[in-house]
Structures are given as structure tokens and as C-alpha cells.
């Protein structure tokens, strides 16, 4: 340590960015503490985000798939039903197992866990407020406090009728009618959960398309599939007001120049998230924020105060758990002198609907906007033997290459287990692979990943299936 301070590094927040940063720094020989305001570790992702939502998505996907395809596969499903209470108990069990796992990793790597709310007193000291107060000093700090759901001014969260994603993961019963405001990743995922469970679901979106970060081919296909599953969409629609009654919420909105209204017993507001940086005392130590509340950092994640870093949802960029983890690892390694960096081109994005959507690299419009002449290859899962065996043939693979170099610049998948397949695209982009590297690589048969090979072959002009 540079001075007589308590720790080499203090990390504020124990989400996927914070806990990974803390553990990696400890592995590299630093004395580390992690401050977390929650009783359990893991941040939003483990407690009220990625993990509980994916548990519910997986359970309801099993249920929906057997309902829809069971007979074709020879499965009798006359008594199939959902025990909602048991499903929620299982979700809680999964969450606890993983948050306890992080606590175990802290113990194994000798990371000190400090419970309470952190506020900077000066650039090298933090006051931690819990049942009692404690002052902690360190040579370096990493701010990894994550983000919060954005409220609408006329729709404040009560987590009963007007709910955030957190409330949607803890409902006591399946709503008969759910209105979702926002057709981004969170909106369509949670809409899928409750539609599968029998809710009538309608999504209102201000933009003219859903999941706008995805490639247009994938977006169009995904929306069509979700509509077939019974989710209704109101696009290019602006919510103007809301009226709450005892057991009903009425949403008024404008669509195509016409005023409309919808009624539901639950309204999920999923219009985005904002960085959680309030109350940290950043203004007292000179750490600057952007107009949208993100912490300003340089290419090494340093704030204007050089020994204080920020990562994850607190800085600009996609709000992804794995992005935060990558940044946490990089900062820990920078602190010991490594030349570490994050390749944002190779960070995947996944939507856990059914079919799943996954992407890495550039979309076709993005590639063209950069002036690239592109090669595009498509492969549909209806022509994939494994997908046929599974009875799950909806979707496609789209690969994008630079025509001049044949280098892979984008991979986009809509289909079963897209989240598991996108890793091949991550490695291809990370290692600057060519379309030929993918097309001539042997892929086991029958597998879903053969469609990635087939798409690369299609881009090169010799698709077979």
C-alpha cells in the first residue's frame, strides 16, 4: 500500500463487475474489500435481474414448449400445469445458491466483505453506513454500483400494480392482463414469461421497432414470432397518461395519430435503466458525471480522480453483466501494471425469449455505415437436422463479413440456444477470423452450431442445405 491505509483496493458494489474486480485484484496480490448495501452479494444481476429472470424464462419455456409441441413429439400433456408458488420458490433457491457462491469466493480469495452504504468523505476515505458507521480508506477505488429502473413521472412504482423488472420477478399470482411499456430486452423477456403463463400481454413502444440494438433481420423475425405467441405490439406509440384504481390501471397513449387506451391489472414499466450514482459523494471529491448521470472515465476506466475507477452500468455503454465483469477484470489488471483492455466489438448481447436472440459485432446497417462492402450469409434452422430432431426450427443465423478481407465482423442468431452458440462468433471476432475459418471448421453433426458454418458457407457462395 502507498500509505498507511486500510486496503490497496476498495470496490463499491458486488454485482458482476464489482465482485469480479475484487476477486481478480485479490488473486493478483492486493488487499481488497468490497462494500455492498444489500444483505446478499451479487448485485442486481444475481438478486433481481439476470438470474431470477432467466430461471423464470427457462421454467416457462419448458412449459410452453411441451404445451405447443408435446403431441408432435409423442408426449401426453393432458395434466400439465404450473405451480406458480413452487416456481417462485425454485427461483429463490437458485438465487440463494449463487449469492452464497459469491460469498464463498470472497472467503476463498480473502476479500473482506463490508455491508452498508458507501459515501466518499475525501478521495481516499469512505464512510460506510449500516447499523453503525465505519470509515474505510484505500489507495484505489472501483465504483461498480450498477443501475436502477427508470420511472415514468406519472407512473411511480408501487411494485403491486405498477411494477419494475424487480416487481415482475416477485408477483404473487399471474396477472390476467399485463401492459408492458417498453419493447427492449427486459420488456420482451418478461412479457414472454407471463404470456406463457396465460396473461394477456400488450407492449407499448415509442420507437418503430423492438429491441432496436439487434440486426433488423433478427428484430423482424423475433417480433413476428412473439406475435404468433400471442403478444400484441403497439409501436411508434407514446404513453401520455395513466389512471390507477384499486385493481386496475388504465394507460392512455397515442398511436398513428389516434388516442387509445388499454386496461390491465399490472403495468410493467421497462423503459430503461439509469446509473446508480446518487449519494456516493462524488461531487465532493471531483468525480464528474455526464448529463445523463454516467460517471466520466477515460479508456482505462479512470475518473478525473486518477486512483478512482468506474465500471459497468455506472459508465456509458451497454448495460450487460458480462461487460461489467470484463471491465472489472481489466481494471484489476491495470492496477498491477498489466496492459489490459476490453474489446467492445466482441461483447455479445442476448435476449432470452423463445426463440433466443443473440448477437456480437456489427449489424448489417452498422457495417455499411462504416463504409464496409459486406458479404452476408444466412442459414435457417428449418434446414438444420438437430433443430428438426428437437422440434424447434424457428429462426436463422446471419453472418456478416468484410468483402475485402473476408474478416468476420458480425454474427446474429435467432433460434434455440442462440445464447450458447454466440460464443463462436465472439471468438471469431476476437481473433479476427475470416469467413473461411468458420466455413471450413468442422462442426459436429447433428448440432445447431452447424448453421453457423452453413451461414459462413452461404456468405462465400457455396451453401449446401
Secondary structure, DSSP 8 states (H G I E B T S, - for coil): --SS-SEEEEEE--SHHHHHHHHHHHHTT--EEEEESSSSSSHHHHHHSHHHHHHHHHHHHHHHHHHHHTTTTT---TT----HHHHHHHHHHHHHHHHHHHHHHHHHTT-EEEESEEEEEETTEEEEESSSEEEEEEEEEEE---EEE--BTTB---SSSEE-HHHHTS-SS--SEEEEE--SHHHHHHHHHHHHTT-EEEEE-SSSSSSTTS-HHHHHHHHHHHHHTT-EEE-SEEEEEEEE-SS-EEEEEEETTEEEEEEESEEEE-S-EEE--TTS-HHHHT--B-TTS-B---TTSB-SSTTEEE-GGGSSS---HHHHHHHHHHHHHHHTT------GGG--EEE-SSSEEEEEE--HHHHHHTT--EEEEEEEGGG-HHHHHHT----EEEEEEETTT-BEEEEEEEETTHHHHHHHHHHHHHTT-BHHHHHTS---SS-TTHHHHHHHHHHHT----
